[in-house]
Amino acid sequence: MKSEMMKIFDPANTGISDRVTEFLSNNGISAPVSDNIVVLPGFCDVHVHFREPGFSYKETIKTGSQSAAAGGYTAVCTMPNLNPVPDSVENLKLQTEIIEKDAVINVYPYGSITVRQMGEALSDMEGISKNAIAFSDDGRGVQSEELMRQAMLKAKALNKIIVAHCEENSLLKGGYIHDGEYARLYGHRGICSASEYVPIERDIKLAKETGCAYHVCHISTKESVELIRKAKAEGVNITCETAPHYLVMDDSFLKEEGRFKMNPPLRSAEDREALVEGLVDGTIDMIATDHAPHSAEEKAKGLEKSAFGVVGLETAFSVMYTKLVKTGVITLEKLVELMAVNPRKRFNIPFDDSFTVWDLSKEFTVEPSEFLSKGRATPFEGQKLFGKCLMTVYNNKKVFVI
């Protein structure tokens, strides 16, 4: 495979062209000549759940990082809803030791905001800051305004980002899908949009007050987009992410299957359109998967009783390329910025010598049994997509090859 036979997309000017040429030459790699073969910087996902330590039956650092490599990722940030929770130096070390031993790509762990993610007292933020990429209680929202204020002040002093799962518990009322048309038609308990945007509004106020760098996880509502757009215009140090499923699906896509259950839930068509608009105009800074694997048994209990969470690392680029790039909503360069460049810039993750090679003309059907992840629950099962990862190179090694 010679570099002149491929298009190289490098929006951040990281100089991957020379590295690609050298790597391919040194390894004697050849591939069919095709205008549809492209080389992209390794992707970076700031929101994944690799479940280890504590829940390795769902996923491990090894299987999660292999899944990421298969999706073109060479850097990921792992959420702290683990056992033990990384709220202390000792607990975080348990995770970093596994990462050093088993990860095939760069894996950056989050430290928790609160002790055991219980929302009652701050974690040892100072102690864990050296080895934590940022602070998050993802999976749970910090309910106390005063505790979040304290967390932001501490994070500001440590030059770290607060990464918030925004969910107001008092507004949930036992819901498990969006409080919309599907819920009304089929008698399901709904999760209202306010449960997401009300805490975002609170945290924006606190970010203004403290000057803390603030990042919002997996936004799903039109109100969230507008609040963040307004905050950016006012100069608040705020960024946000959304996930592929929120950009291309809404609650009209729901079926009575656990693979359609995630938190936040698939919202309305109006919300989806607002998210796409926010992606296009720069309000939404990056695409993250919220890769959240569970066992087959945990996802086989329908919408009401299945665990929240779907997998996404091995389908994210293909979904976005098929649904947004091929349809002309965004360019391939823009997609690379959203999946590779912007996450690294915001979280100060180095642009390394990694890259990934894709055949954009290759059509395939999403078959979960072929995933390298232990998780199989995806709302994209059976869909036909374009864009197949041929190879991912990290640290001058092939960590995935088709």
N, C-alpha and C positions, 0 to 999 in steps of 0.2 A: 504494500500500500504506500504509494508516494504522496507526499503532502500536496503536490500540485494537482492531484486528482480529486482532492477534497476541498470543500469550503471550510475555512476556519473562522469561527465567530469568537471574537475576543473583545467585548465591549469595554472591559476595564484596562485594556492594553497591558495584559500581564506577560505578553511575550511567549505565549504557548506555541506559536508557529515553529520557532527554532527547536523547542523541546520536543514537539511532536516529530519533526523531521529526524532529529537525533535518535529518539527512542525507536521509531520504526526502522530506521537504518540499522541500528545496533541489534535489533531483534529479528531482522529479516522477515518482517511481517508483510504479507501480501493479501490483497483483497480485490474483488472485481472493481473495475473502473466504473464509477457512477457519479453523475452530478448530484445525486441525492444523498451521498455520504458526506456527513458534516462532522467536524471536530468542535467540541464545545468545552469550555472550562468545567471542571468537576462541580456538580451542584452542591448546594449547602442548605440543609433543612434545619431550622432552629426549633423544631417542635416534633420530637419523636418519643415514643415510649418503648424502651428495650427490655423493661420488666425485670432486670437483674441488677442487684440481688432481690430475692423475695418471691418472685413469680415466674421462675424460669420455665414452667410448663407452658406459659403463654409465648415467651420469646426469650432469647438470651442476647448478650452483647455480640456473640459470634454470629448467630443467625440473623439478628437485626442488622448488623453491619454488612453481612453478605447480601442481604436483601437490598440495602441501600446502594451497594456497589452495582448490583444488577439494574438499578434504576438510574445509574449515572451519578450518584452522590459520592463525594469523597470527604465530606464533613457533615456531621449532624450534632445536634444538641439534645441530650436526653433529659426528660422530665423526672422530677424527684418523687413521684408517687410510688415509692419502693418500700421494701422492708429489709433493713431499717431505712427510714427516711434520712437522706443526707443533710441532717440538721446540725451535725457536729463534725469535727476533724476526723474522729474515729470512724463514724458512719460513712462519710464521703470516701475515706480511704478504701473501704471494702469495695466500693464501685470502681475506683480508679485502678486498683490492682487487677480487677477482672478486665478492664479496658486495655491495660498494658499487655495483658497476656493474650487476649482473644480477639480484639478488634482488628479488622482488616482495612479500616479507614480511620480518619480522625474522628474521635468521639469526645465531645465536650460535655461534661455533666453540669446540670443546674444544681445549686444548693437551694434548700427550701427557705421560704420567707419565715415560716413559723415552726416551732418545735412540733415534730410529728405531724405537721400540716394541720394542726388542730385549731389554728387561728386564735390562740390564747396568749402566747408569748413569742417573742422573736427568737429565731434560731441563733446559733453562734455565727452570725453573719461575718464578723471580722475574722474569725478563725478559719472559716471555709472559703473566704473570698479568693485566696491564692489559687485554689484549684477548681473553683466554680466559675463557669462562663458568665453566669448572672444568677438572679434570685427569682424563684417562682414557687407558688403553691399549686401549680396546675393540677386540675382535677377538682379543686375546691377554690371558691372565691374567699378572699379575706373579708370577713363581714364587718369588722370593726374599723370605722374611719380613723380613730386615733391610732390603732395599731398599724394601719397602712401608712399613716403620716410618719410614725416612728421608723417604719421600714424604709420609706423613701429618704428620710434624712440620713439614715445609716448607709444606704446604698449610694447616696450622693457623696458622702464622705469617703467611701471606698472606691468611687469611680466605677460603679457597677450599675447595670440596668435592672429595674423592676419589671418582670414579665408577668402580666396579670391574666389569670383566668377570671373573667368578669361574670359573676353569677350571684344574684341576690336570692338567698335561700328562702326568704319570706314570701317571695313571689312564685315559687316553683309549684306548690300545691299538688305534689305527686305527679306532675306531668312527665312525659317521656318522648313525645314528638311535638312538633310545632302546633301551637294553638291556632289552627287554621281550618281550611275547608275539609281536608282529609280527616282531621280529628273529629270534626262535627258529623261528617257523613258516616263514620264507622265507629263512633262512640268511644274514642280514645281521650285520655286526659292530656291536655295541651300544656306546653311551656310557652309562656307569653314572651314577646320580644323585650318587654320592659325589664325582665330579669337579667338581660344582658346590658342594655344601654344605660340603665339607671346607675349601676356601679361604674361604668365607663365615665359617665358624667361626673360622679363623685371624684374619681381618680384624676381626671383632668384638672379639676380644681386643686387637688393636692399636689399634682405635678407642677402647676403654676406657682403654688405657694413655696414648694421646697426646691424647685429647680432640678429635680431628679430626672434622669433619663428613664422614660416610661415606654413600654411596648405592650400592645394589646394582642392577646392570643385569639386565634380563630374567630374573627368577627363574622356575623351572619345576618345582621339586620340593617335595613336602610337607615335607621336612626343612628346606629353606630357609625356608619360611614359619614353621615353628616356631622356628627359631633367631632369626629377626628379631623375631618376637613376644616371645620371651623377652628379647632384648636391649633392646627398647623398654621393657619393664616394668622393666628394671634401669637405665633412664635413659641408655642409650647414644644418642649423636647419630647416629641411623641412619634412613634412608628406603630405599624400594625401589620398583621398577616391575615390571610384567609386561606382556605384549603380548596383544592380542585373541585370537590363535590359541591361546595356552596356556589361555585361559579357556573356550574353547568347543570345542576339539578335543583329542583324545588319540591315542595310537598306533594305535587301532583305525580311525582315519580315513585311515591312510596308504594311498597307492597308489604304484605303481612309477614315479613321476614326480618330476622335480626340483622342482616347485612345492610339494612337501611337505617339502623339505629345508631346515632352518634350524638355527642353533646358538645356544642349546641346542635340542635336538630336542623334538618333541611327546612328552610323557611318558605315563604311565598314566592311566586314568580316576580312580584314587585321588589322584594328584597334581593333576589338573585340579580335582577337588572341593575339595581343600585350598586351592588358589589362589582359588577363588570364595569360600570361607569367609574367607580372609585379606582379600579385597577388601571383603567385607561388614563385617567387624569392624574395619577400619582398619589392619590390619597392612601391607597393600599400599597405598601412598600415591597411586600414579598409574598411569595406563595410558600406555604408550609403544609406538610401532609397531615399532621396530627396522627401519624401512624400509631395505631393503638390495637395491637393484636390481643385476641382472647382465644381460649380453647373452642373447639367445635361445639362442645356441649353448652358452653356459656352463650354462644351465639345462635343456638337452635331453639330458642324459646319464644320466638315471635317478637313483635314490637314492644309489647308491654314488659315482658319478663327477661328478655335478653340483656346482656351487659352492654353498656354504652361503648362504642368504639369500632372503627373500621381500619383496615390496613390501606396503605397508599404509596409506599415508596417505589414499588415496581411498576406502577401505572401512571404516576403523576405527570411526567413529561409527555408521555404519549397522549394522555387525556387533554392536556393543555394545548399540545401541538395540533391535535385533530380538531378540537372544538373551538379554539380561539385563533390559532395561527392560520390554519388552512381556510378558515372562514373569513379571514381578513380583519378580525377584531383587533389583534395586536400583531406585531412583527416577531420574527424569530429572535432578533436582537433584543427586543423588549422582554421576551420570555426568558432569555438567558440572564438579563439583568435581574428579573424577579426571582429566579431560581438559583443563581450562582453569585452574582455581583452584590446586590443590595444586602442580602443577609450577612455576607462577610464584612461589608463596610460598617453596618450598624453594630455588629457584635465583635468587631475588631478581630476577626478570624483571618489569619494570613491567606493570601493568594499563593498557594503552593504550586508545585510543578505537575499537578494532576490534570487530567483531561479525560473526556469520554467521547466515544465515536458512535454515531447513530446513522442508520439507514432510514431516511425519512420516507422513502417510497414503500417500505415494507409494511404490509397490512397484516394484522393478526387479531385473533379473538382472545379476549381476556379469559384465561383458564386458571383459576386459583390453585388447582392442584400442582401447577408448575412453579408456583412462587417458592423462593428460597426462605421467605419468612415462615415462621410457624403459624402465623395467622392466615386465615383463608377468607374472612368476611370482607367482601368489597361490593359496593353498590354497582360497580362497573362490570361485574361478572357477565360474560356472554356478549359484551359489546365488541364491535369491530373498531379497532383503532389503527392509526398510522404512526410509525416511528418505533424502530426496534433498536435497542442498545446492542451494539456489536462488541464493545470493549470498554472497560474503565481502567485507567492507569492511575495509581496512587503511589507516591514515593518511589517512582521509577519501576514499579512492579505491576503486572497485570493482576488486578484483584477481581476482575470479572471478564470473561470472554465467552462469546456465544459458541 
